């Protein structure tokens, strides 16, 4: 079987899973989040991080062993734009992840813990920024696939 097809398929499936987890996190982070939903959000966030790691690993393997060859990627500005957008998204996940863990710990210590509305709003802003940056990744990928950026 064609290794390039396998790597491309694995990469795309991992990216779709990542976007699905992002959407779940986006939908869950709302005012009124409490109790078991905090734990669920934390679990989704952990899966989001794990799948992001999988996207990176499969992407690296694809760059090295894929049909285009690593030289194509290293010299392509669209590739680096895509990598930059992915990095920015990753950095924007840090504050919400830390907040989710803090909330989980507080909820475990106090069963009636309520997340302050201001903290929900702050972390929703980070997720909205991630959504804005996410829009650029398929644009860069489509441009790269059509030979732009070389």
C-alpha positions as CSV (number, residue, x, y, z in Angstrom):
1,X,0.0,0.0,0.0
2,X,1.1,3.6,-0.7
3,X,2.9,5.0,2.4
4,X,2.0,8.6,1.3
5,X,-1.7,7.7,1.2
6,X,-1.5,6.1,4.7
7,X,0.4,9.1,6.1
8,X,-2.0,11.7,4.5
9,X,-5.0,9.8,5.7
10,X,-3.7,9.4,9.2
11,X,-2.8,13.1,9.3
12,X,-6.2,14.2,8.1
13,X,-8.1,11.9,10.5
14,X,-6.0,13.2,13.4
15,X,-6.7,16.8,12.4
16,X,-10.4,16.1,12.1
17,X,-10.4,14.5,15.6
18,X,-8.5,17.6,16.9
19,X,-11.1,19.9,15.4
20,X,-13.9,17.8,16.9
21,X,-12.4,18.0,20.3
22,X,-11.8,21.7,19.9
23,X,-15.5,22.1,19.0
24,X,-16.6,20.1,22.1
25,X,-14.4,22.3,24.3
26,X,-15.7,25.4,22.6
27,X,-19.3,24.3,23.2
28,X,-18.8,23.2,26.9
29,X,-17.1,26.3,28.1
30,X,-20.1,28.4,29.0
31,X,-21.4,30.2,32.1
32,X,-22.9,27.8,34.6
33,X,-20.2,25.1,34.0
34,X,-20.1,23.1,37.3
35,X,-19.8,19.7,38.9
36,X,-19.1,16.7,36.7
37,X,-19.0,18.9,33.6
38,X,-15.8,20.5,34.9
39,X,-14.2,17.0,34.9
40,X,-15.6,16.2,31.5
41,X,-14.2,19.5,30.1
42,X,-10.8,18.6,31.7
43,X,-10.9,15.2,30.0
44,X,-11.8,16.6,26.7
45,X,-9.0,19.1,27.1
46,X,-6.5,16.3,27.9
47,X,-7.7,14.4,24.8
48,X,-7.3,17.6,22.7
49,X,-3.7,17.9,23.9
50,X,-3.0,14.2,23.2
51,X,-4.5,14.4,19.7
52,X,-2.5,17.6,19.0
53,X,0.6,15.6,19.8
54,X,-0.5,12.9,17.5
55,X,-1.1,15.5,14.7
56,X,2.5,16.7,15.2
57,X,4.0,13.2,15.2
58,X,2.1,12.1,12.1
59,X,2.9,15.4,10.4
60,X,6.6,15.0,11.1
61,X,6.6,11.4,9.8
62,X,4.7,12.7,6.7
63,X,7.2,15.4,6.1
64,X,10.1,12.9,6.3
65,X,8.6,9.9,4.5
66,X,5.9,11.5,2.4
67,X,6.0,11.7,-1.4
68,X,6.8,15.5,-1.5
69,X,10.0,15.0,0.5
70,X,11.2,17.1,3.4
71,X,12.9,19.6,1.1
72,X,9.5,20.7,-0.3
73,X,8.2,21.5,3.2
74,X,11.4,23.2,4.6
75,X,11.5,25.7,1.7
76,X,7.7,26.4,1.6
77,X,6.5,29.6,3.2
78,X,2.9,28.3,3.4
79,X,4.1,25.3,5.4
80,X,5.8,27.7,7.8
81,X,2.7,29.8,8.0
82,X,0.7,26.7,8.8
83,X,3.3,25.6,11.5
84,X,3.2,29.2,12.9
85,X,-0.6,29.1,13.2
86,X,-0.5,25.7,14.8
87,X,2.1,26.9,17.3
88,X,0.0,30.0,18.2
89,X,-3.0,27.8,18.7
90,X,-1.0,25.6,21.0
91,X,0.2,28.6,23.0
92,X,-3.4,29.8,23.3
93,X,-4.4,26.5,24.8
94,X,-2.1,26.9,27.8
95,X,-4.2,29.4,29.9
96,X,-7.5,27.6,29.5
97,X,-5.8,24.2,30.3
98,X,-4.3,25.6,33.5
99,X,-7.7,27.2,34.4
100,X,-9.6,23.9,33.8
101,X,-7.2,22.0,36.0
102,X,-7.5,24.7,38.7
103,X,-11.3,24.5,38.5
104,X,-11.2,20.7,38.7
105,X,-9.1,20.9,41.8
106,X,-11.3,23.5,43.4
107,X,-14.4,21.5,42.6
108,X,-12.9,18.3,44.1
109,X,-12.2,20.3,47.3
110,X,-15.6,22.0,47.4
111,X,-18.6,20.2,45.9
112,X,-20.5,23.5,45.6
113,X,-17.7,25.3,43.7
114,X,-18.9,27.7,41.1
115,X,-16.5,29.0,38.5
116,X,-16.5,32.8,38.5
117,X,-18.2,34.2,35.4
118,X,-15.1,36.4,34.7
119,X,-12.9,33.4,34.5
120,X,-15.3,31.7,32.1
121,X,-15.3,34.8,29.9
122,X,-11.5,35.2,30.0
123,X,-11.0,31.6,28.9
124,X,-13.7,31.8,26.2
125,X,-11.7,34.7,24.7
126,X,-8.7,32.4,24.4
127,X,-10.8,29.7,22.7
128,X,-12.3,32.3,20.3
129,X,-8.7,33.4,19.4
130,X,-7.8,29.8,18.8
131,X,-10.9,29.5,16.5
132,X,-9.7,32.6,14.6
133,X,-6.2,31.2,14.1
134,X,-7.6,27.7,13.2
135,X,-9.1,29.3,10.1
136,X,-5.7,30.0,8.7
137,X,-4.4,26.4,8.9
138,X,-6.5,24.9,6.1
139,X,-5.9,28.0,4.0
140,X,-2.2,27.5,4.3
141,X,-2.6,23.8,3.7
142,X,-4.6,24.3,0.5
143,X,-2.2,26.9,-0.8
144,X,0.7,24.6,-0.1
145,X,-1.0,21.6,-1.8
146,X,-1.3,23.8,-4.9
147,X,2.4,24.7,-5.0
148,X,2.2,28.2,-3.4
149,X,4.9,29.2,-1.1
150,X,7.9,27.5,-2.8
